[in-house]
């Protein structure tokens, strides 16, 4: 604390005498002489800069000793302009494909790309917004080498996760830090562990969805430790830096309206069979009238064929048109006593879902002068999802402003307010709350002849359910399941979030090249959720729960910024101090034993004492940091950084950590500056040590609530023992890379190799019960990631009326669990439905492990028993859930004023375990449970008669008998799937895919249309997203839409269907 106070006092106390600054002016135009409005003018090696106004004109106060300006504009090659004795500069920018010569790095400092000793991916805001994807993380699909992005199809506002360069922690977060205009923001996902493992509940999305793509100017992705080291214990997984739009110097106010509409439809559903209906046997039974058991009026129904209503599967009779009594023929009404053909439903599962409609409207006002600027933006995003009754509405306000206060001070503000309100989000996965995931019912708990239109009448006059799954003709209660329309109309959930994030800043220009800045940053939100199960529901007692969470992170920062050039040398650096304060509080509860007043959804209505939660936590991290960069002749660069963090989550002696980095680059193209072939060439390298801090209260045992003990509140020490000696995880990284561009930047590539070693990993291990605990936290283990990243780009064709730009990115990561802890070779991270997600010594992280086939040790053939069925063996590894490589291919065409953009992304390798396939086969719903066998007979036909004589039906499992001879024993197909569903190996698939992710077509409307009115420009766009899966190996599912909330990957646990969207968008500037 003393060191922190000393450094903070030193930073704040640094001040000097003000020296005069030279004022220069100039204009910036394109090759035709048209002014470039909003072009960036930056003094090299500093944060001092401005932008050109409506006429391309700029004025800038240049610090003494400055030697060069960096001038950039979107779509044009960045130009370095030497400073001379002139005070006026006429600068002409040439069109170019390279937009990343100046990039935003840690602490928000803009630096020349050639000076960096590490890889940084920079993406223009217009690129991520061109297909109108509202989730920023999803919009990055296929655009960033080394980024693995997973999408969870919750049906509405579902979460997406991003992992850069593989997992660096076994049980801690592997998500990068998100920073918006210098403010770190929370990207948590909510729904609890059940939701993160897709075992029930709702997915409320990842918090980075609150970042409005309409407000994004650019995104910088810092993937390596050297790039992110200045963020210390938060830098282990990389950093995503987002810079929002700001006002530009211009004449008058600029107003932009962006309005769009998108339509969404279900994209991927399982292949269902339509040959057999519901029931557990292949034949109907006649209705038998029993006097005294049935009303006398039922006597006339004696002998009529009835279905097996109570069974929730489709192993029933063939859908051959036989006249039978369907479920609704026993309910009073028009259909009572009706006989109808036994046929496949005319209303498929796809018909259950709506066409989603999303409106996205944004208006922004911006302006500026030589001394200040501002921008105000409002966006409304209103989304009615494909899941009936679901909706999500988001309102966003963004304000940014900057103003010079005299000749020395500059004040700025950036603030965002976001309100998100959701209603009727679908459930995810199989689990206790999975009744709200109706898709799981369609996949397993269903019958293929059911007509969805007839199920829309879901309620009896007395308010009780009316459903297909009746117990018997004289007992119309649901055996298991209500109508899906009961679920969407009577059960429900809601959520509402208010969030504010942003910063205030004040900069004092002490002297030319030296400034002192102070920042106050915050990210604050309240988040409320409710869930209800209607009175009368069969799945469980009526129920109500509510949870309110409040979280706040404040950062207070002081930053001293220095830059200077000396002849052939340039020096720049920063020295800073930061105080981070985190607070988190949750309150809520749920009813117990049902409601004492039907459909009265409050905690007060609980029949028994409700379960209550009240949790709060606090954490503080104090930090000092510094950076020094030295350049020589714009050719050699060295960068050194250091940061020390003191964390309140760790005990004294273990709570102080120093995180250094060093990087450098050699721009060898400076030696061949006149080459007609090589435009740019750079070798770079970097080394860093970063960390991964822990959550509060993991070092000392605390007392927690365990529910009431009779009339008294109950408390207990948790079964997990805390570790007083816990340390921060330590991650050591190094990387090297080569960048080259050719033919006046018409083509180029960027190649990176990296090595990441994660040590002192924090995880939970079992301990002897004699300790009084079940497990304890430890620091142990070694996890390594090694990989390459490649980006290739170019302009193959460039003519007056046609331009083609192409970009390809590829990344391959090899991950290995080198060590765990003595005596432990396997660590379970999570599990679902007979499959564990493991960290196993000597294997890649994320092994899927479960029951497999017993196989012959020589041939690898499946060994069948005397009944022709396979035998299950436990603890079998099926491979890692993480892919072998990922990538994307983007194409941009400009044809006679039309702009056409396409994006294809791909993933090769990795395994995925599909619970939908397991249950869909178990219940006879999926297409591969029908067909014909090698004898030409339907596989649903019996394999044997009652006397055991061989018939022609059934399936033959390829394999060998126990004596090694080929298997020739047929088995009933239903018997096979019901006997072997716990052999998980058969439901583990290759997760590879190739997707046509985006297509957009835009056309600036002719300027002549607006020559005599107040409209400046207008652009009309057609957009489409998630158009098609061009290749996949996993049947019946979208492998891209598996579980994604947490570390556990490779589980498809009853996913909701993925969606594709089409839209139209109009952007008008005034």
LINLIN-V743321 format. One record per backbone hydrogen bond with DSSP energy under -1.0 kcal/mol. CO is the residue of the C=O (numbers start at 0). NH is the residue of the N-H. If there is no record, write none. Layout:
# LINLIN-V743321
CO,NH
CO,NH
This chain:
# LINLIN-V743321
0,4
1,5
2,6
3,7
4,8
5,9
6,10
7,11
8,12
21,61
23,59
24,88
25,57
26,90
27,35
28,92
29,32
33,29
38,51
39,71
40,49
41,69
42,45
47,42
49,40
51,37
52,55
55,27
56,52
57,25
59,23
61,21
62,65
66,82
67,43
68,80
69,41
70,78
71,39
72,75
74,95
78,70
80,68
86,24
88,26
90,28
93,76
100,112
102,110
104,107
105,108
108,104
110,102
111,114
112,115
120,220
122,218
123,127
124,128
128,131
134,138
136,139
137,140
139,142
143,146
145,164
147,162
149,160
151,153
152,1055
158,151
160,149
162,147
176,239
177,184
178,241
179,182
182,179
187,206
189,203
191,195
192,196
193,198
194,197
200,427
205,208
206,209
207,210
211,214
212,215
214,244
216,124
217,242
218,122
219,240
220,120
221,238
223,227
224,228
227,230
228,231
230,233
231,234
231,690
232,692
234,237
237,176
238,221
239,178
240,219
241,180
242,216
242,217
253,365
254,1069
255,363
256,1067
257,361
258,1065
259,359
260,1063
261,357
262,1061
263,355
264,1059
270,926
274,318
276,315
278,314
284,305
286,302
289,292
289,293
294,297
295,298
297,300
298,301
300,303
303,286
304,324
305,284
306,308
312,278
316,276
317,319
321,341
323,339
324,306
325,328
326,329
328,336
332,335
334,337
339,323
340,342
341,320
348,351
355,263
356,383
357,261
358,381
359,259
360,379
361,257
362,377
363,255
364,375
365,253
366,373
367,249
370,403
371,368
372,401
373,366
374,399
375,364
376,397
377,362
378,395
379,360
380,393
381,358
382,391
383,356
385,353
386,389
389,384
390,422
391,382
392,420
393,380
394,418
395,378
396,416
397,376
398,414
399,374
400,412
401,372
402,410
404,408
407,508
408,404
409,506
410,402
411,504
412,400
413,502
414,398
415,500
416,396
417,498
418,394
419,496
420,392
421,494
422,390
430,433
432,435
433,436
435,426
435,437
436,439
437,441
438,442
439,443
443,445
446,449
447,344
452,455
455,457
457,465
459,462
463,459
467,469
468,478
471,474
474,470
474,471
476,470
482,485
482,486
483,487
484,488
485,489
491,531
492,423
493,529
494,421
495,527
496,419
497,525
498,417
499,523
500,415
501,521
502,413
503,519
504,411
505,517
506,409
507,509
507,515
510,513
512,562
513,510
514,560
515,507
516,558
517,505
518,556
519,503
520,554
521,501
522,552
523,499
524,550
525,497
526,548
527,495
528,546
529,493
530,544
531,491
532,542
533,536
542,532
543,590
544,530
545,588
546,528
547,586
548,526
549,584
550,524
551,582
552,522
553,580
554,520
555,578
556,518
557,576
558,516
559,574
560,514
561,572
563,570
565,568
567,632
568,565
569,630
570,563
571,628
572,561
573,626
574,559
575,624
576,557
577,622
578,555
579,620
580,553
581,618
582,551
583,616
584,549
585,614
586,547
587,612
588,545
589,610
591,607
593,606
596,599
599,601
601,604
602,605
604,595
610,589
612,587
614,585
616,583
618,581
619,647
620,579
621,645
622,577
623,643
624,575
625,641
626,573
627,639
628,571
629,637
630,569
631,634
631,635
634,666
635,631
636,664
637,629
638,662
639,627
640,660
641,625
642,658
643,623
644,656
645,621
646,649
650,653
654,646
656,644
658,642
659,688
660,640
661,686
662,638
663,684
664,636
665,667
665,682
666,669
667,670
668,671
671,674
676,742
679,740
680,668
681,738
682,665
683,736
684,663
685,734
686,661
687,732
689,730
690,235
691,728
697,722
703,715
708,711
711,708
713,705
715,703
718,773
718,774
720,776
722,725
728,691
729,758
730,689
731,756
732,687
733,754
734,685
735,752
736,683
737,750
738,681
739,748
740,678
740,679
741,745
741,746
745,794
746,741
747,792
748,739
749,790
750,737
751,788
752,735
753,786
754,733
755,784
756,731
757,782
758,729
760,779
762,777
764,775
767,770
768,771
773,766
774,720
775,764
777,762
779,760
781,817
781,818
782,757
783,815
784,755
785,813
786,753
787,811
788,751
789,809
790,749
791,807
792,747
793,805
796,803
800,895
801,798
802,893
804,891
805,793
806,889
807,791
808,887
809,789
810,885
811,787
813,785
815,783
815,817
816,841
818,781
820,823
824,840
826,838
829,836
831,834
834,831
835,848
836,828
836,829
837,845
837,846
838,826
839,842
842,816
845,880
846,837
847,877
848,835
849,875
850,984
851,872
853,862
855,859
860,855
861,959
864,867
868,864
870,853
872,851
875,849
878,847
879,910
884,907
885,810
886,905
887,808
888,903
889,806
890,901
891,804
892,899
893,802
894,897
897,894
898,1001
899,892
900,999
901,890
902,996
902,997
903,888
904,994
905,886
906,992
907,883
907,884
909,990
911,988
912,1051
913,917
914,918
915,919
916,920
917,921
918,922
919,924
919,925
922,313
924,272
925,928
926,929
930,938
932,935
936,932
937,940
941,952
942,950
944,947
948,944
954,970
958,966
959,863
960,963
964,960
970,954
971,975
972,976
973,977
974,978
975,979
979,982
981,983
982,985
983,986
984,987
986,913
988,911
992,906
993,1029
993,1030
994,904
994,996
995,1026
995,1027
996,1025
997,902
998,1023
999,900
1000,1021
1001,898
1002,1019
1005,1008
1006,1009
1007,1010
1009,1012
1016,1068
1017,1004
1018,1066
1019,1002
1020,1064
1021,1000
1022,1062
1023,998
1024,1060
1027,995
1030,993
1037,1040
1039,150
1049,912
1050,1042
1051,914
1053,428
1057,266
1059,264
1060,1024
1061,262
1062,1022
1063,260
1064,1020
1065,258
1066,1018
1067,256
1068,1015
1068,1016
